[in-house]
Amino acid sequence: MKLLRVGTAGAERPALLDRDGTLRDLSGIVPDIDGELLADASALARVRAAAGTPGVLPALDPAGLRIGPPLGRIGKIVCIGLNYHDHAAEAGAAIPAEPILFLKAPDTVVGPDDTVLVPRGSRKTDWEVELAVVIGRTARYLESAEEGLAHVAGYATAHDVSEREFQIERGGTWDKGKNCETFNPLGPWLVTADEVPDPQALPVRLWVNGELKQNGTTADQIFPVGEVVRYLSHFMTLYPGDVVNTGTPAGVAMGQPDPKPYLTAGDVVELEVEGLGRQRQQLKSA
């Protein structure tokens, strides 16, 4: 299923994109798309049954309707750094022996087409297209990558916007350059795991002002999705509705020759993970 949330920020309602491309209202079936729903097999079964029965779900007119993040009440966002071989190479970094972890605050999440704000004082705002993993079952001390995949509810497109000066040159952890407002556009859809048979076979692409900048594949990930979830479960408990951003391929501004083409107000970024939907953001000054 392709699950999404539509409406004004803070007042989104649950919806579904059916196989014919028609937007359907789910608010009569479930109150929201969130961890509580994803952990409730019977509620998900009701959604599937309604989606498969003609006339049950009202159609929504998408004209002028904002698409919000496809997941509400996110618990935490765990991110994996340097998780593509080609990105580690462009950064001049050694291949990590273990996943590199950092956190993003859930309040960085915005809709897939919402405005992204360039922070005040920023000189190095950068782009990163990523595969986001949404957890559907509580994960603690998992023993295998197969178990890790079994705890995934679905997948989404994510934009891990980053400010490199804040991240690298200002001391402390990466979190400084990762948690500015609007720095995690998510969506448009949460695609359930049954419709993504191989998360390691997904093309990922990003354009800036119409120019292709990133053109990779999740096959190049150093630590695949199942292993990432297994690994994380030994350092923290993952709960339904948590999100894992799994890293970005080569092509970020930081990895390009000087003068590096960092983002500024007025730029337009478009990105997609194939099968998970496309995003478009215009940048403005904070």
LUMTORTOR-288481 format. One line per 4 residues: their letters; for each residue z, y, x of N, C-alpha, C. Coordinates in Angstrom, 3 decimals, m for minus. Each point is the difference from the previous one (the first is absolute). Last residue first. Example, Ala and Ser with C-alpha at 12.3 -4.5 7.8 and 13.67 -1.06 7.14 Angstrom:
residues 2
SA	7.080,m2.250,12.850,0.060,1.190,0.820,0.730,1.090,m0.770  m0.070,m5.720,0.290,0.000,1.190,m0.890,0.000,1.200,0.900
END
This chain:
residues 286
ASKL	6.194,31.421,15.931,1.278,m0.142,m0.691,0.632,1.351,m0.290  m5.383,m0.960,0.368,1.156,0.371,0.802,1.272,m0.151,m0.832  m4.309,m3.150,m0.936,0.382,1.394,m0.160,1.229,0.273,0.863  m4.266,m4.015,m0.948,1.183,0.491,0.680,0.206,1.478,m0.264
QQRQ	m2.357,m4.207,m2.923,m0.272,1.245,0.680,1.307,0.499,0.610  m1.706,m5.210,m1.463,0.972,1.088,0.060,m0.585,1.221,0.688  m1.081,m5.287,m2.291,m0.601,1.250,0.470,1.050,1.097,m0.059  m0.770,m5.957,m0.273,0.772,1.230,m0.115,m0.843,1.193,0.465
RGLG	m0.851,m5.460,m2.008,m0.308,1.096,0.924,0.863,1.225,m0.307  0.212,m5.863,m0.806,m0.206,1.342,m0.502,m0.065,1.053,1.084  0.333,m4.960,0.266,1.280,0.578,m0.419,m0.136,1.440,m0.466  m3.571,m2.829,1.845,0.558,m0.736,m1.114,1.285,0.577,m0.555
EVEL	m1.193,1.336,4.896,m0.983,m0.579,m0.915,0.671,m0.875,m1.055  2.076,4.328,2.103,0.075,m1.395,0.405,m0.849,m0.749,m1.017  m0.259,5.477,1.413,0.017,m1.166,m0.885,0.352,m1.253,0.774  m0.550,6.021,m0.029,0.334,m1.266,0.651,0.020,m1.126,m1.020
EVVD	m0.915,5.765,1.296,m0.244,m1.088,m0.940,0.247,m1.315,0.719  1.006,5.720,0.578,0.102,m1.359,0.528,m0.252,m0.982,m1.141  m0.816,5.556,1.365,0.019,m1.017,m1.053,m0.018,m1.369,0.655  1.471,5.508,1.444,m0.646,m1.280,0.272,0.134,m0.933,m1.197
GATL	2.173,4.285,0.150,m1.398,0.033,m0.427,m0.745,m1.283,0.272  4.225,1.322,2.998,m0.175,0.336,m1.408,m1.486,0.157,m0.325  0.819,m3.112,4.093,0.461,1.336,m0.341,m0.236,0.238,m1.485  0.156,m4.315,4.093,m0.255,0.528,m1.331,0.578,1.403,m0.172
YPKP	m1.781,m2.115,4.816,1.096,m0.131,m0.959,m0.317,0.718,m1.301  m2.720,m1.557,4.286,m0.327,0.615,m1.295,1.099,m0.167,m1.042  m0.122,0.588,5.686,0.171,m1.015,m1.045,m0.126,0.643,m1.387  m2.418,1.509,4.710,1.121,0.358,m0.880,0.085,m0.947,m1.189
DPQG	m0.301,m2.654,3.337,0.334,1.411,m0.222,m1.266,0.824,m0.210  0.002,m5.298,m1.303,m0.019,0.917,1.143,0.440,1.408,m0.396  1.998,m4.142,m2.812,m1.325,0.527,0.298,0.051,1.005,1.148  3.726,m2.405,m2.354,m0.705,m0.850,0.948,m1.356,0.521,0.412
MAVG	2.903,2.153,m3.258,0.732,m0.070,1.260,m0.754,m0.790,1.062  m1.569,0.276,m4.554,m0.296,1.192,0.805,0.653,m0.076,1.375  m1.238,m4.642,m2.337,0.835,1.150,m0.352,m0.324,1.168,0.933  m1.883,m4.581,0.133,m0.766,1.088,m0.575,0.824,1.196,m0.415
APTG	1.160,m5.638,0.280,m0.432,1.082,0.886,m0.748,1.076,m0.781  3.301,m2.850,m3.012,m0.946,m0.327,1.064,m0.332,1.216,0.862  4.829,m0.985,m2.651,m1.322,0.614,m0.146,m0.925,m0.427,1.131  4.902,m1.792,m2.939,m0.664,0.501,1.197,m1.417,0.452,m0.258
TNVV	3.223,m1.726,m3.386,m0.202,m1.013,1.037,m0.785,0.467,1.225  3.679,1.483,m4.159,m1.279,0.495,0.535,m0.274,m0.754,1.290  3.201,m1.209,m4.384,m0.206,m0.132,1.444,m1.391,0.531,0.327  3.977,0.380,m4.264,m1.376,0.099,0.478,m0.008,m0.161,1.510
DGPY	3.347,m1.336,m4.689,m0.122,0.550,1.353,m1.463,m0.055,0.426  1.374,m1.924,m4.118,m0.288,1.427,m0.051,0.078,0.693,1.339  2.778,m4.398,m0.543,m1.170,0.311,m0.828,m0.174,1.512,m0.150  2.510,m1.381,4.397,0.223,m0.161,m1.426,m1.296,0.256,m0.776
LTMF	2.115,m1.404,5.267,m1.098,0.619,m0.747,0.179,m0.338,m1.476  3.473,0.290,4.470,m0.391,m0.684,m1.227,m1.102,0.791,m0.674  0.815,m0.153,5.415,0.391,0.703,m1.218,m0.383,m0.866,m1.179  m0.622,m1.619,4.354,0.638,1.255,0.408,0.496,0.813,m1.184
HSLY	m2.474,m4.170,m0.267,1.089,m0.321,0.927,0.736,1.248,0.480  m3.891,0.076,m2.843,1.100,m0.587,m0.760,1.165,m0.424,0.880  m4.196,1.730,1.743,0.859,1.039,m0.567,1.230,m0.589,m0.671  m3.304,m2.993,1.624,0.724,0.680,1.080,0.970,1.036,m0.558
RVVE	m2.936,m2.209,m3.025,1.001,m0.920,0.557,0.870,0.712,1.028  m3.634,2.400,m1.670,1.050,m0.136,m1.012,1.095,m0.937,0.499  m3.750,0.490,2.781,0.731,1.265,m0.093,1.150,m0.122,m1.000  m2.989,m3.607,0.386,0.927,0.064,1.132,0.812,1.289,m0.020
GVPF	m3.398,m0.543,m3.248,1.072,m0.975,m0.207,1.030,0.027,1.102  m3.868,2.827,0.424,0.905,0.378,m1.079,1.156,m0.974,m0.158  m2.150,0.268,4.878,m0.554,m0.048,m1.354,1.087,0.172,m1.054  m0.516,1.809,5.143,0.957,m0.788,m0.792,m0.497,m0.009,m1.446
IQDA	m2.903,1.979,2.899,0.725,m0.787,0.988,0.982,m0.937,m0.688  m4.688,1.890,m2.211,1.441,0.218,0.106,0.630,m0.932,1.027  m4.700,0.269,m1.560,0.373,0.449,1.343,1.499,0.253,0.137  m2.221,m1.212,m4.123,m0.101,m1.149,0.902,0.439,0.353,1.408
TTGN	m0.469,3.187,m3.586,1.334,m0.562,0.190,m0.024,m1.277,0.841  m3.631,3.967,0.618,0.256,m1.133,m0.871,1.405,m0.524,0.282  m3.201,4.950,0.684,0.627,m1.191,0.565,0.137,m1.103,m1.025  m1.489,5.202,1.040,m0.811,m1.057,m0.591,0.470,m1.321,0.592
QKLE	0.887,5.812,m0.123,0.596,m1.317,0.211,m0.826,m1.030,m0.759  m1.657,4.395,0.080,0.884,0.060,1.166,0.624,m1.357,0.324  m4.381,2.617,m2.839,0.773,m1.222,0.158,0.792,0.044,1.301  m1.546,4.288,m3.027,m0.335,m0.715,1.243,0.918,m1.207,0.156
GNVW	0.319,3.347,m3.600,m1.213,m0.792,m0.137,m0.398,m0.796,1.231  4.047,2.640,m0.255,m1.109,0.909,m0.328,m1.341,m0.734,0.001  3.135,m3.245,1.581,0.492,1.376,m0.007,m1.202,0.912,m0.188  1.310,m5.592,m0.994,m0.942,1.065,0.305,0.734,1.341,0.008
LRVP	1.001,m5.814,0.314,0.466,1.361,m0.280,m1.050,0.993,0.471  1.126,m5.803,m1.076,m0.847,1.096,0.464,0.615,1.343,m0.378  0.437,m5.914,0.277,0.756,1.235,m0.222,m0.784,1.153,0.626  m0.622,m5.648,m1.730,m0.478,1.190,0.712,0.838,1.216,m0.382
LAQP	1.637,m5.213,m0.195,m0.256,1.197,m0.791,m0.525,1.123,0.893  1.949,m4.755,0.564,m1.468,0.097,m0.042,m0.420,1.229,m0.794  4.529,m1.908,0.544,m0.487,0.217,1.369,m1.530,0.073,0.046  2.621,m0.976,m3.988,0.256,1.388,0.411,m0.433,0.305,1.425
DPVE	m1.548,m3.606,m3.855,0.234,0.057,1.441,0.231,1.444,0.422  m0.445,m1.155,m4.652,0.238,m1.334,0.562,0.279,m0.001,1.491  0.486,3.279,m4.213,m0.274,0.268,1.421,0.252,m1.310,0.752  0.863,0.399,m4.651,m1.370,0.512,0.104,m0.369,0.379,1.429
DATV	4.360,m1.597,m1.265,m0.935,m1.060,m0.366,m1.449,0.447,0.089  3.736,3.004,0.722,m0.333,m0.837,1.154,m0.999,m1.102,m0.342  0.015,4.784,m2.600,0.906,m1.133,0.136,m0.532,m1.007,1.026  m0.670,5.354,m0.076,m0.786,m1.190,m0.325,0.871,m1.223,0.267
LWPG	0.591,5.433,m0.988,0.737,m1.114,0.575,m0.745,m1.253,m0.458  m2.278,5.061,0.505,0.444,m1.171,m0.740,1.007,m0.786,0.821  m2.165,4.154,1.565,0.340,0.207,m1.402,0.637,m1.185,m0.725  2.120,1.252,4.084,m0.809,m0.379,m1.162,m1.493,0.172,0.268
LPNF	3.956,2.961,2.353,m0.006,m1.435,m0.275,m0.837,m0.259,m1.243  1.619,3.995,4.114,m0.787,m0.312,m1.197,m0.145,m1.517,m0.163  3.219,2.861,3.090,m0.322,m1.403,m0.286,m0.736,m0.159,m1.333  1.833,4.222,2.038,m0.580,m0.739,1.133,m0.241,m1.485,m0.271
TECN	2.051,4.089,m2.511,m1.357,m0.459,m0.359,m0.629,m0.910,1.047  4.114,2.729,1.809,m0.346,m0.172,m1.408,m1.488,m0.312,m0.160  2.340,m1.542,4.519,m0.265,1.284,m0.646,m0.459,m0.245,m1.445  1.187,m3.336,3.573,0.709,0.188,m1.258,m0.171,1.365,m0.636
KGKD	m1.557,m1.909,4.431,m0.483,m0.892,m1.052,0.522,0.347,m1.393  1.093,1.824,4.554,m1.409,0.259,m0.263,m0.578,m0.797,m1.142  4.594,m0.452,1.415,m0.231,1.436,m0.142,m1.444,0.310,m0.394  1.518,m4.485,1.120,0.187,0.427,m1.387,m0.258,1.488,m0.212
WTGG	m0.005,m2.700,4.204,m1.277,0.348,m0.629,0.186,0.647,m1.368  4.101,0.504,3.411,m0.826,m1.092,m0.492,m1.307,0.520,m0.602  2.633,2.863,3.843,0.486,m0.859,m1.071,m1.009,m1.052,m0.410  m1.962,4.524,2.139,1.213,m0.765,0.255,0.410,m0.851,m1.189
REIQ	m4.069,2.768,0.495,1.177,0.761,m0.394,1.305,m0.779,0.153  m4.769,m1.449,0.678,0.372,1.013,0.989,1.313,0.723,m0.292  m2.174,m3.555,m2.785,0.031,m0.464,1.396,0.635,1.000,0.959  m0.496,0.609,m4.935,0.255,m1.423,0.200,0.329,m0.336,1.452
FERE	m1.356,4.407,m1.420,1.328,m0.294,m0.516,0.404,m1.436,0.351  m4.326,1.238,1.101,0.943,0.753,0.823,1.424,m0.294,m0.447  m3.502,m1.937,m2.518,0.205,m0.631,1.305,0.948,0.784,0.911  m0.485,m0.905,m5.377,m0.067,1.201,0.829,0.385,m0.414,1.412
SVDH	m2.158,m2.785,m4.576,0.919,0.104,1.136,m0.181,1.331,0.710  m1.217,m3.482,m4.707,m0.236,1.288,0.660,1.091,0.215,1.042  m1.837,m4.225,m2.581,1.196,0.308,0.791,m0.261,1.281,0.792  m2.064,m2.447,m4.532,m0.350,0.963,1.039,1.295,0.403,0.704
ATAY	m1.778,m4.547,m3.187,0.981,1.018,0.376,m0.579,0.907,1.074  m1.286,m4.095,m4.067,m0.461,0.875,1.069,1.073,1.049,0.270  1.261,m4.952,m1.985,m0.527,1.313,m0.369,m0.553,0.686,1.245  2.110,m5.138,m2.340,m0.478,0.817,1.112,m0.559,1.315,m0.523
GAVH	3.775,m4.293,m1.642,m1.346,0.551,m0.029,m0.250,0.946,1.145  3.877,m2.997,m0.649,m0.473,0.156,m1.383,m1.433,0.475,m0.053  2.928,m2.989,3.787,m0.824,1.194,m0.227,m0.458,0.028,m1.452  2.485,m3.561,2.301,0.877,1.065,m0.491,m0.751,1.305,m0.265
ALGE	m2.004,m3.961,1.877,0.464,m0.375,m1.328,0.916,1.055,m0.606  m1.617,0.359,4.492,m1.057,0.282,m0.969,0.456,m0.314,m1.429  2.976,m1.115,3.500,m0.198,1.442,m0.083,m1.043,0.363,m1.035  0.698,m4.508,1.068,1.049,0.530,m0.875,m0.145,1.508,m0.164
EASE	m2.847,m1.959,3.030,m0.378,m0.435,m1.346,1.044,0.462,m1.019  0.802,0.649,4.575,m0.951,0.979,m0.522,m0.448,m0.375,m1.403  4.842,m1.715,1.562,m1.408,m0.180,0.354,m0.834,1.126,m0.569  4.857,m0.418,m0.534,m0.226,m0.872,1.152,m1.452,m0.104,0.424
LYRA	3.608,3.877,m2.425,m1.091,m0.937,m0.265,m0.353,m0.755,1.275  3.747,3.365,m1.425,m0.049,m1.066,1.007,m1.061,m1.057,m0.323  0.348,3.128,m3.877,1.073,m0.040,1.002,m0.227,m1.195,0.908  m2.299,2.914,m4.479,m0.317,m0.741,1.228,1.140,0.156,1.003
TRGI	m1.442,0.559,m5.648,0.964,0.330,1.050,m0.216,m0.915,1.197  m4.165,1.167,m3.119,1.183,m0.863,m0.053,0.929,0.385,1.136  m4.115,2.312,m0.655,0.255,m0.419,m1.369,1.214,m0.898,m0.173  m2.605,4.113,3.424,0.844,m1.187,m0.087,0.309,m0.314,m1.462
VVAL	m4.321,2.499,2.484,1.091,0.245,m0.943,0.761,m1.305,m0.202  m3.468,2.451,3.900,0.463,m1.240,m0.620,1.173,0.345,m0.904  m4.453,2.824,2.339,1.399,m0.030,m0.425,0.279,m1.310,m0.718  m3.793,1.947,3.748,0.267,m0.955,m1.064,1.495,0.032,m0.293
EVEW	m2.700,4.319,2.183,0.799,m1.212,0.182,m0.038,m0.895,m1.242  m1.992,4.766,3.024,m0.194,m0.850,m1.166,0.736,m1.322,0.239  0.658,5.084,2.120,0.112,m1.442,0.256,m0.213,m0.751,m1.318  m0.181,5.433,2.684,m0.274,m0.928,m1.100,0.231,m1.441,0.439
DTKR	2.143,5.154,1.647,m0.961,m1.074,0.254,m0.087,m0.916,m1.221  1.866,5.108,2.237,0.050,m0.867,m1.170,m1.169,m0.980,0.061  1.895,3.650,3.229,m0.554,m1.328,0.268,0.182,m0.933,m1.195  1.666,4.557,0.458,m1.246,0.124,0.755,m0.733,m1.331,0.136
SGRP	4.209,2.709,m3.199,m0.733,m1.183,0.456,m1.264,0.386,0.757  3.350,2.888,m2.332,0.106,m0.177,1.445,m0.771,m1.174,0.550  1.120,m0.329,m5.013,0.076,1.270,0.709,0.233,m0.254,1.487  m2.506,m3.838,m2.808,1.322,0.609,0.183,m0.080,1.352,0.714
VLVT	m3.644,m2.155,m3.348,0.147,0.102,1.450,1.323,0.719,0.271  m1.370,m2.916,m4.521,0.418,1.272,0.586,0.124,m0.106,1.509  m2.940,m2.485,m4.238,0.846,m0.256,1.167,0.284,1.336,0.676  m1.490,m1.425,m5.367,m0.102,0.845,1.190,0.934,m0.509,1.092
DDPG	m1.846,m3.563,m3.614,0.836,1.199,0.036,m0.211,0.771,1.304  m1.865,m4.349,m1.579,m0.861,1.179,0.056,0.794,1.302,m0.017  2.089,m4.384,m0.138,m1.105,m0.183,0.933,m0.903,1.214,0.157  5.313,0.533,m1.273,m1.146,m0.721,m0.528,m1.170,0.002,0.965
VVTD	4.901,0.290,2.070,m0.705,0.762,m1.024,m1.167,m0.846,m0.495  4.817,m0.367,3.369,m1.083,m0.625,m0.756,m0.540,0.955,m1.060  3.859,0.632,2.991,m1.274,0.408,0.602,m1.191,m0.482,m0.823  4.635,m1.093,m0.952,m0.466,1.261,m0.585,m1.192,0.596,0.734
PAKL	2.269,m4.118,1.371,m0.809,m0.170,m1.215,m0.498,1.313,m0.583  0.890,m0.541,5.301,0.771,0.203,m1.217,m0.888,m0.191,m1.223  m0.719,m2.552,4.741,m0.397,1.221,m0.693,0.847,0.103,m1.269  0.527,m2.762,5.099,0.151,0.149,m1.443,m0.597,1.316,m0.474
FLIP	m0.858,m3.822,4.311,0.586,1.283,m0.356,0.009,0.095,m1.514  m1.061,m3.896,4.374,0.389,0.391,m1.355,0.409,1.464,m0.056  m3.003,m3.994,2.956,0.680,1.286,0.138,0.274,0.521,m1.408  m0.764,m5.367,1.735,m0.396,1.160,m0.795,0.863,1.229,0.278
EAPI	m0.581,m3.401,3.983,0.558,m0.119,m1.339,m0.435,1.223,m0.797  m1.745,m0.407,4.191,0.455,m1.381,m0.061,0.606,m0.321,m1.359  m3.957,3.777,1.049,1.435,m0.232,m0.202,0.331,m1.493,m0.048  m3.984,2.335,2.821,0.146,m0.722,m1.252,1.482,m0.305,m0.211
AAGA	m1.200,4.302,2.894,m0.005,m1.456,0.107,0.118,m0.620,m1.391  m2.238,4.903,0.633,1.289,m0.689,m0.092,m0.187,m1.503,0.181  m3.147,3.974,m0.446,0.400,m0.324,1.360,1.315,m0.740,0.060  m2.706,1.500,m3.885,1.222,0.731,0.321,0.453,m0.243,1.435
EAAH	m3.744,m2.272,m1.831,m0.356,1.421,0.038,1.212,0.869,0.351  0.668,m4.694,m0.469,m0.859,0.291,1.153,m0.331,1.483,0.071  2.420,m1.613,m3.685,0.838,m0.034,1.196,m0.826,0.353,1.237  m2.349,m0.447,m3.987,0.808,1.229,m0.010,0.934,0.044,1.205
DHYN	m2.654,m3.861,m0.738,m0.838,1.119,0.435,0.775,1.315,0.006  2.182,m4.051,m1.462,m0.374,m0.071,1.407,m0.782,1.233,0.444  3.591,0.301,m3.912,m1.398,m0.424,0.146,m0.340,m0.004,1.481  4.288,1.441,m1.729,m0.192,m1.367,m0.466,m1.458,m0.434,m0.031
LGIC	3.239,4.155,1.120,m0.861,m0.675,0.995,m0.263,m1.457,m0.384  3.856,1.659,m2.920,m0.775,0.805,0.938,m0.814,m0.859,0.954  2.258,m0.396,m5.211,m0.241,m0.727,1.241,m0.902,0.848,0.882  3.706,0.980,m4.365,m1.319,0.157,0.609,m0.064,m0.746,1.328
VIKG	2.830,0.460,m5.098,0.107,m0.449,1.386,m1.406,0.009,0.591  2.769,2.177,m4.405,m1.328,m0.201,0.579,0.203,m0.327,1.469  3.201,m0.415,m4.844,m0.201,0.463,1.379,m1.432,m0.285,0.412  1.332,m0.081,m4.687,1.282,m0.081,0.697,m0.080,0.533,1.410
IRGL	m2.864,1.431,m4.547,m0.113,m0.744,1.258,1.347,0.014,0.716  m1.735,1.554,m4.681,1.334,m0.361,0.492,m0.061,m0.888,1.240  m4.609,m0.044,m2.379,1.102,0.926,m0.201,1.289,m0.533,0.614  m5.673,m0.637,0.663,1.314,m0.632,0.016,1.067,1.072,m0.154
PPGI	m4.737,0.892,0.482,m0.006,m1.147,m0.904,1.346,m0.698,m0.138  m1.184,5.416,0.759,0.240,m1.202,0.801,0.098,m1.213,m0.925  m2.689,3.544,m2.459,1.172,0.118,0.850,0.107,m1.178,0.953  m4.072,2.687,m2.834,0.485,m1.313,0.414,1.160,0.222,0.962
RLGA	m2.094,3.322,m4.115,0.435,m0.223,1.385,0.411,m1.452,0.205  m3.596,2.092,m3.574,1.283,m0.699,0.074,0.357,m0.278,1.458  m4.157,1.953,m1.956,1.072,0.953,0.236,1.374,m0.625,0.154  m3.342,m3.216,m1.981,m0.447,1.365,0.304,1.207,0.928,0.122
PDLA	m0.013,m4.809,m1.268,0.376,0.408,1.353,m0.345,1.446,0.325  1.405,m2.773,m4.606,m1.101,0.819,0.501,0.377,0.510,1.380  1.745,m4.681,m2.376,0.349,1.366,0.366,m1.248,0.720,0.481  1.190,m4.557,m3.413,m0.757,0.614,1.092,0.496,1.425,0.223
PLVG	3.064,m4.156,m2.021,m0.850,1.147,m0.317,m0.726,0.520,1.230  1.614,m5.130,m0.958,0.344,1.162,0.816,m0.928,1.158,m0.340  m0.542,m4.051,m2.418,1.451,0.144,0.117,0.370,1.290,0.726  m4.579,m1.843,m0.863,0.591,0.834,m1.022,1.492,0.238,0.114
PTGA	m2.207,m4.349,2.315,m0.691,1.220,m0.450,0.781,0.738,m1.079  2.000,m3.084,3.949,m0.204,m0.075,m1.440,m0.661,1.282,m0.505  1.515,m0.902,4.576,m1.029,m0.979,m0.324,m0.307,m0.131,m1.476  3.389,2.910,1.814,m1.259,0.392,0.635,m1.136,m0.939,m0.380
AARV	4.394,m0.978,m1.409,m0.535,1.153,m0.726,m1.350,0.421,0.557  2.293,m3.427,2.214,m0.436,m0.462,m1.317,m0.612,1.149,m0.794  1.938,0.983,4.183,m1.232,m0.790,0.152,m0.544,m0.443,m1.358  4.147,2.206,0.048,m1.071,0.923,0.363,m1.324,m0.748,0.124
RALA	3.833,m2.543,m0.730,m0.344,0.757,m1.203,m1.136,0.975,0.271  1.769,m2.372,3.624,m0.789,m0.892,m0.850,m0.393,0.706,m1.293  2.887,2.207,2.936,m1.359,m0.026,0.545,m0.902,m0.900,m0.835  4.511,0.069,m1.132,m0.609,1.292,m0.315,m1.428,0.063,0.529
SADA	2.543,m3.788,1.072,m0.329,m0.006,m1.425,m0.645,1.311,m0.423  1.582,m0.553,4.465,m1.186,m0.820,m0.253,m0.399,0.031,m1.468  2.651,3.481,3.179,0.194,m0.634,m1.304,m1.262,m0.758,m0.388  0.581,2.916,3.890,0.907,m1.136,0.182,0.166,m0.827,m1.271
LLEG	m2.636,3.998,0.117,m0.619,m0.939,0.934,0.865,m1.245,0.226  1.584,3.640,m2.747,m1.115,m0.725,m0.608,m0.518,m1.084,0.933  3.309,2.793,1.696,0.558,m0.803,m1.091,m1.091,m0.803,m0.690  m1.159,3.164,3.356,0.534,m1.250,0.514,0.562,m0.903,m1.069
DIDP	m3.670,3.308,m1.758,1.051,0.188,1.001,0.516,m1.362,0.448  m3.106,2.773,m3.840,m0.377,m0.922,1.075,1.001,0.239,1.122  1.123,0.829,m5.375,m0.522,0.578,1.235,m0.510,m1.124,0.894  1.566,m0.732,m4.582,0.324,1.423,0.160,m0.604,0.634,1.238
VIGS	m2.238,m4.058,m3.069,1.015,0.160,1.046,0.284,1.487,0.185  m2.699,m1.315,m3.656,0.353,m1.341,0.482,1.137,0.064,1.007  m2.228,3.819,m2.028,0.537,m0.773,m1.112,0.479,m1.381,0.404  m2.147,3.001,3.078,1.330,0.504,m0.338,0.608,m0.692,m1.212
LDRL	m4.411,m0.403,2.512,0.977,m1.087,0.003,1.355,0.423,m0.543  m5.617,1.492,m0.267,1.388,0.461,m0.053,0.937,m1.204,m0.080  m5.139,0.383,2.269,0.778,m0.457,m1.149,1.461,0.438,0.126  m5.512,0.826,1.929,1.413,0.295,0.233,0.788,m0.314,m1.266
TGDR	m4.769,m2.229,1.803,0.630,0.851,m1.008,1.477,0.168,0.311  m3.398,m2.827,2.300,0.176,1.349,0.518,0.586,0.968,m1.002  m0.762,m4.860,m0.385,m1.178,0.797,m0.350,0.087,1.423,0.524  3.561,m3.121,0.493,m1.136,m0.517,0.773,m1.299,0.730,m0.319
DLLA	4.617,2.704,m0.623,m0.449,m1.346,m0.353,m1.276,m0.366,0.745  4.406,3.162,1.001,m1.459,0.106,0.014,m0.555,m1.387,m0.264  4.905,2.423,m1.385,m0.715,m1.118,0.606,m1.484,0.304,m0.041  5.285,2.683,m0.369,m1.347,m0.265,m0.495,m0.594,m1.166,0.774
PREA	4.905,3.312,m1.005,m0.682,m1.157,0.580,m1.350,m0.257,m0.656  2.235,4.964,0.651,0.202,m1.172,m0.845,m0.839,m1.155,0.552  2.444,4.979,1.945,m1.102,m0.948,m0.079,0.334,m1.143,m0.978  2.294,4.314,1.593,m0.074,m0.461,m1.389,m1.157,m0.983,m0.178
GATG	1.031,2.152,4.196,1.327,m0.189,m0.542,0.020,m0.507,m1.428  m4.357,2.362,1.462,0.973,m0.470,0.981,1.392,m0.049,m0.603  m4.157,m0.586,m3.326,0.524,1.042,0.888,1.082,m0.563,0.902  m3.505,m3.582,m1.668,0.699,1.097,m0.649,0.530,0.986,1.023
VRLL	m0.920,m5.591,0.339,m0.791,1.195,m0.246,0.850,1.052,m0.704  m0.123,m5.010,3.059,0.854,0.901,m0.771,m0.740,1.331,m0.127  m1.342,m5.661,0.958,0.074,1.383,0.462,0.893,0.799,m0.924  m2.278,m5.328,1.445,1.023,0.764,m0.685,0.029,1.416,0.560
KM	m3.242,m4.563,m0.190,0.038,1.319,0.631,0.945,0.876,m0.823  m0.395,m5.684,0.685,0.000,1.195,m0.831,0.000,1.249,0.868
END
